[in-house]
């Protein structure tokens, strides 16, 4: 009986992810954003604000009043741009797939660790 090499399977999984429609759609949406530097900059700015909020929450710091509401409004404004909305949607689907794969692996391993 031959043993399965998890590293080979990891490379196989990486190839399968890269060949998936979800990943291809994400890359196509990213290419559209990369063609418009002003869109890319808007996305980077909102990501920085997200990271600031996340950092403050992790550190237990008090958030300024309305900070999350302002971020939500900025997201809504950005989603009015078709390319940006498509990018956010494709990114969300990719992140969900990636998280699902991680959860499948984690649950399988945890079952044997009990």
C-alpha positions as CSV (number, residue, x, y, z in Angstrom):
1,X,0.0,0.0,0.0
2,X,1.5,3.3,-1.1
3,X,1.3,6.3,1.2
4,X,-0.3,9.6,-0.1
5,X,2.1,12.5,0.0
6,X,0.2,15.5,1.5
7,X,2.5,17.9,-0.2
8,X,1.6,16.4,-3.6
9,X,-2.0,16.7,-2.7
10,X,-1.6,20.3,-1.6
11,X,0.0,21.1,-5.0
12,X,-2.9,19.3,-6.7
13,X,-5.4,21.3,-4.6
14,X,-3.7,24.5,-5.5
15,X,-3.9,23.7,-9.2
16,X,-7.6,22.8,-8.8
17,X,-8.3,26.1,-7.1
18,X,-6.4,28.0,-9.8
19,X,-8.4,26.2,-12.5
20,X,-11.8,26.8,-10.8
21,X,-14.3,29.3,-12.3
22,X,-14.4,31.1,-9.0
23,X,-10.7,31.8,-9.1
24,X,-10.7,32.7,-12.8
25,X,-13.6,35.1,-12.3
26,X,-11.8,36.7,-9.4
27,X,-8.6,37.2,-11.4
28,X,-10.6,38.7,-14.3
29,X,-12.3,41.1,-11.9
30,X,-8.9,42.0,-10.5
31,X,-7.5,42.6,-13.9
32,X,-10.4,45.1,-14.6
33,X,-9.5,46.9,-11.4
34,X,-5.8,47.0,-12.2
35,X,-6.7,48.8,-15.5
36,X,-8.1,51.7,-13.5
37,X,-5.7,53.0,-11.0
38,X,-8.3,55.3,-9.4
39,X,-10.5,52.3,-8.6
40,X,-7.5,50.4,-7.2
41,X,-6.7,53.3,-5.0
42,X,-10.3,53.6,-3.7
43,X,-10.2,49.9,-2.8
44,X,-6.8,50.2,-1.1
45,X,-8.1,53.2,0.9
46,X,-11.2,51.3,2.2
47,X,-9.0,48.3,3.0
48,X,-6.8,50.5,5.1
49,X,-9.8,51.7,7.1
50,X,-11.0,48.1,7.5
51,X,-7.6,47.1,8.9
52,X,-7.6,50.0,11.3
53,X,-11.0,49.0,12.6
54,X,-10.0,45.4,12.9
55,X,-6.8,46.2,14.7
56,X,-8.7,48.4,17.2
57,X,-11.2,45.7,17.8
58,X,-8.6,43.1,18.4
59,X,-6.8,45.4,20.8
60,X,-10.0,46.2,22.6
61,X,-9.8,49.8,21.7
62,X,-12.9,52.0,21.6
63,X,-14.0,52.8,18.1
64,X,-14.8,56.4,17.2
65,X,-18.6,57.0,16.9
66,X,-19.9,56.3,13.4
67,X,-16.6,54.8,12.2
68,X,-18.2,51.5,11.1
69,X,-21.3,53.4,9.7
70,X,-18.9,55.6,7.6
71,X,-17.1,52.5,6.3
72,X,-20.4,50.9,5.4
73,X,-21.4,54.1,3.5
74,X,-18.1,54.1,1.7
75,X,-18.6,50.5,0.6
76,X,-22.0,51.4,-0.7
77,X,-20.6,54.2,-2.7
78,X,-17.9,52.0,-4.2
79,X,-20.4,49.4,-5.1
80,X,-22.0,51.9,-7.4
81,X,-19.1,51.4,-9.8
82,X,-19.8,48.2,-11.8
83,X,-16.2,47.0,-11.9
84,X,-15.7,47.5,-8.2
85,X,-18.9,45.8,-7.3
86,X,-17.9,42.9,-9.6
87,X,-14.5,42.7,-8.0
88,X,-15.9,42.7,-4.4
89,X,-18.4,40.0,-5.4
90,X,-15.8,37.8,-7.1
91,X,-13.4,38.3,-4.2
92,X,-16.1,37.3,-1.7
93,X,-16.9,34.1,-3.6
94,X,-13.1,33.2,-3.7
95,X,-12.7,33.9,0.0
96,X,-15.7,31.7,0.7
97,X,-14.4,28.9,-1.4
98,X,-11.0,29.1,0.3
99,X,-12.5,29.2,3.8
100,X,-14.7,26.2,2.9
101,X,-11.7,24.2,1.8
102,X,-9.8,25.1,5.0
103,X,-12.8,24.1,7.1
104,X,-13.1,20.7,5.3
105,X,-9.4,20.0,6.0
106,X,-9.6,21.2,9.6
107,X,-12.8,19.2,10.4
108,X,-11.3,16.0,8.9
109,X,-8.1,16.3,10.9
110,X,-9.9,17.3,14.1
111,X,-12.1,14.2,13.9
112,X,-9.0,12.0,14.2
113,X,-7.5,14.1,16.9
114,X,-10.4,13.5,19.3
